[in-house]
């Protein structure tokens, strides 16, 4: 992986708008009620 790929992956994992954020925390996908708060 390139540095940019690493940075992009890290950004996705830190952003709750991305599925990668939830997958890195053990969820299969983003919970449906996440944006209701």
N, CA, C and O atoms as a GROMACS GRO file, in nm:
protein
  148
    1UNK      N    1   0.083  -0.120   0.000
    1UNK     CA    2   0.000   0.000   0.000
    1UNK      C    3   0.087   0.125   0.000
    1UNK      O    4   0.194   0.129   0.061
    2UNK      N    5   0.038   0.224  -0.069
    2UNK     CA    6   0.111   0.350  -0.068
    2UNK      C    7   0.074   0.432   0.056
    2UNK      O    8  -0.023   0.400   0.126
    3UNK      N    9   0.148   0.534   0.082
    3UNK     CA   10   0.118   0.623   0.195
    3UNK      C   11  -0.021   0.683   0.181
    3UNK      O   12  -0.095   0.694   0.279
    4UNK      N   13  -0.058   0.721   0.058
    4UNK     CA   14  -0.191   0.778   0.037
    4UNK      C   15  -0.300   0.676   0.068
    4UNK      O   16  -0.400   0.710   0.130
    5UNK      N   17  -0.281   0.551   0.026
    5UNK     CA   18  -0.379   0.447   0.057
    5UNK      C   19  -0.393   0.429   0.208
    5UNK      O   20  -0.504   0.416   0.259
    6UNK      N   21  -0.281   0.430   0.277
    6UNK     CA   22  -0.284   0.418   0.423
    6UNK      C   23  -0.360   0.536   0.486
    6UNK      O   24  -0.442   0.517   0.576
    7UNK      N   25  -0.332   0.656   0.437
    7UNK     CA   26  -0.399   0.775   0.490
    7UNK      C   27  -0.549   0.771   0.461
    7UNK      O   28  -0.630   0.804   0.548
    8UNK      N   29  -0.585   0.730   0.339
    8UNK     CA   30  -0.727   0.722   0.303
    8UNK      C   31  -0.799   0.620   0.390
    8UNK      O   32  -0.910   0.645   0.436
    9UNK      N   33  -0.736   0.506   0.413
    9UNK     CA   34  -0.796   0.402   0.495
    9UNK      C   35  -0.814   0.452   0.638
    9UNK      O   36  -0.919   0.430   0.699
   10UNK      N   37  -0.714   0.520   0.691
   10UNK     CA   38  -0.724   0.574   0.827
   10UNK      C   39  -0.836   0.677   0.836
   10UNK      O   40  -0.912   0.678   0.933
   11UNK      N   41  -0.847   0.763   0.737
   11UNK     CA   42  -0.953   0.863   0.736
   11UNK      C   43  -1.090   0.799   0.735
   11UNK      O   44  -1.181   0.843   0.805
   12UNK      N   45  -1.106   0.694   0.654
   12UNK     CA   46  -1.235   0.625   0.647
   12UNK      C   47  -1.268   0.560   0.781
   12UNK      O   48  -1.384   0.560   0.823
   13UNK      N   49  -1.169   0.504   0.847
   13UNK     CA   50  -1.193   0.436   0.973
   13UNK      C   51  -1.223   0.534   1.087
   13UNK      O   52  -1.278   0.494   1.189
   14UNK      N   53  -1.188   0.660   1.070
   14UNK     CA   54  -1.215   0.761   1.173
   14UNK      C   55  -1.342   0.841   1.144
   14UNK      O   56  -1.380   0.926   1.224
   15UNK      N   57  -1.407   0.814   1.032
   15UNK     CA   58  -1.525   0.890   0.991
   15UNK      C   59  -1.649   0.803   0.999
   15UNK      O   60  -1.663   0.709   0.922
   16UNK      N   61  -1.741   0.834   1.092
   16UNK     CA   62  -1.860   0.750   1.109
   16UNK      C   63  -1.952   0.749   0.988
   16UNK      O   64  -2.046   0.669   0.983
   17UNK      N   65  -1.928   0.834   0.889
   17UNK     CA   66  -2.007   0.831   0.766
   17UNK      C   67  -1.968   0.714   0.676
   17UNK      O   68  -2.043   0.678   0.586
   18UNK      N   69  -1.850   0.655   0.700
   18UNK     CA   70  -1.800   0.546   0.617
   18UNK      C   71  -1.824   0.411   0.683
   18UNK      O   72  -1.813   0.397   0.805
   19UNK      N   73  -1.856   0.310   0.601
   19UNK     CA   74  -1.873   0.174   0.652
   19UNK      C   75  -1.746   0.124   0.719
   19UNK      O   76  -1.753   0.046   0.814
   20UNK      N   77  -1.629   0.167   0.670
   20UNK     CA   78  -1.502   0.121   0.727
   20UNK      C   79  -1.490   0.158   0.874
   20UNK      O   80  -1.428   0.086   0.952
   21UNK      N   81  -1.549   0.269   0.913
   21UNK     CA   82  -1.548   0.311   1.055
   21UNK      C   83  -1.615   0.204   1.140
   21UNK      O   84  -1.560   0.163   1.243
   22UNK      N   85  -1.732   0.159   1.097
   22UNK     CA   86  -1.809   0.062   1.174
   22UNK      C   87  -1.747  -0.077   1.164
   22UNK      O   88  -1.746  -0.151   1.262
   23UNK      N   89  -1.696  -0.114   1.047
   23UNK     CA   90  -1.635  -0.246   1.029
   23UNK      C   91  -1.510  -0.259   1.116
   23UNK      O   92  -1.482  -0.367   1.168
   24UNK      N   93  -1.436  -0.151   1.131
   24UNK     CA   94  -1.315  -0.156   1.214
   24UNK      C   95  -1.348  -0.166   1.362
   24UNK      O   96  -1.261  -0.195   1.444
   25UNK      N   97  -1.475  -0.142   1.396
   25UNK     CA   98  -1.521  -0.152   1.535
   25UNK      C   99  -1.606  -0.275   1.559
   25UNK      O  100  -1.670  -0.288   1.663
   26UNK      N  101  -1.606  -0.367   1.463
   26UNK     CA  102  -1.671  -0.496   1.483
   26UNK      C  103  -1.814  -0.505   1.432
   26UNK      O  104  -1.878  -0.609   1.448
   27UNK      N  105  -1.864  -0.399   1.370
   27UNK     CA  106  -1.998  -0.404   1.312
   27UNK      C  107  -1.989  -0.454   1.168
   27UNK      O  108  -1.887  -0.436   1.102
   28UNK      N  109  -2.097  -0.517   1.120
   28UNK     CA  110  -2.100  -0.557   0.980
   28UNK      C  111  -2.119  -0.437   0.888
   28UNK      O  112  -2.064  -0.431   0.779
   29UNK      N  113  -2.198  -0.343   0.935
   29UNK     CA  114  -2.225  -0.222   0.858
   29UNK      C  115  -2.268  -0.111   0.953
   29UNK      O  116  -2.279  -0.133   1.074
   30UNK      N  117  -2.292   0.006   0.898
   30UNK     CA  118  -2.333   0.120   0.980
   30UNK      C  119  -2.472   0.095   1.039
   30UNK      O  120  -2.564   0.057   0.967
   31UNK      N  121  -2.487   0.115   1.170
   31UNK     CA  122  -2.619   0.097   1.231
   31UNK      C  123  -2.721   0.195   1.172
   31UNK      O  124  -2.688   0.309   1.140
   32UNK      N  125  -2.845   0.149   1.158
   32UNK     CA  126  -2.949   0.231   1.097
   32UNK      C  127  -2.981   0.356   1.178
   32UNK      O  128  -3.014   0.460   1.120
   33UNK      N  129  -2.971   0.347   1.310
   33UNK     CA  130  -3.010   0.460   1.394
   33UNK      C  131  -2.896   0.557   1.426
   33UNK      O  132  -2.914   0.648   1.507
   34UNK      N  133  -2.781   0.538   1.365
   34UNK     CA  134  -2.665   0.621   1.396
   34UNK      C  135  -2.693   0.769   1.369
   34UNK      O  136  -2.651   0.854   1.448
   35UNK      N  137  -2.762   0.803   1.261
   35UNK     CA  138  -2.781   0.944   1.228
   35UNK      C  139  -2.908   1.003   1.288
   35UNK      O  140  -2.947   1.114   1.251
   36UNK      N  141  -2.972   0.934   1.380
   36UNK     CA  142  -3.092   0.984   1.445
   36UNK      C  143  -3.060   1.071   1.567
   36UNK      O  144  -3.148   1.141   1.618
   37UNK      N  145  -2.937   1.066   1.614
   37UNK     CA  146  -2.902   1.139   1.737
   37UNK      C  147  -2.879   1.286   1.712
   37UNK      O  148  -2.849   1.360   1.806
   0.00000   0.00000   0.00000
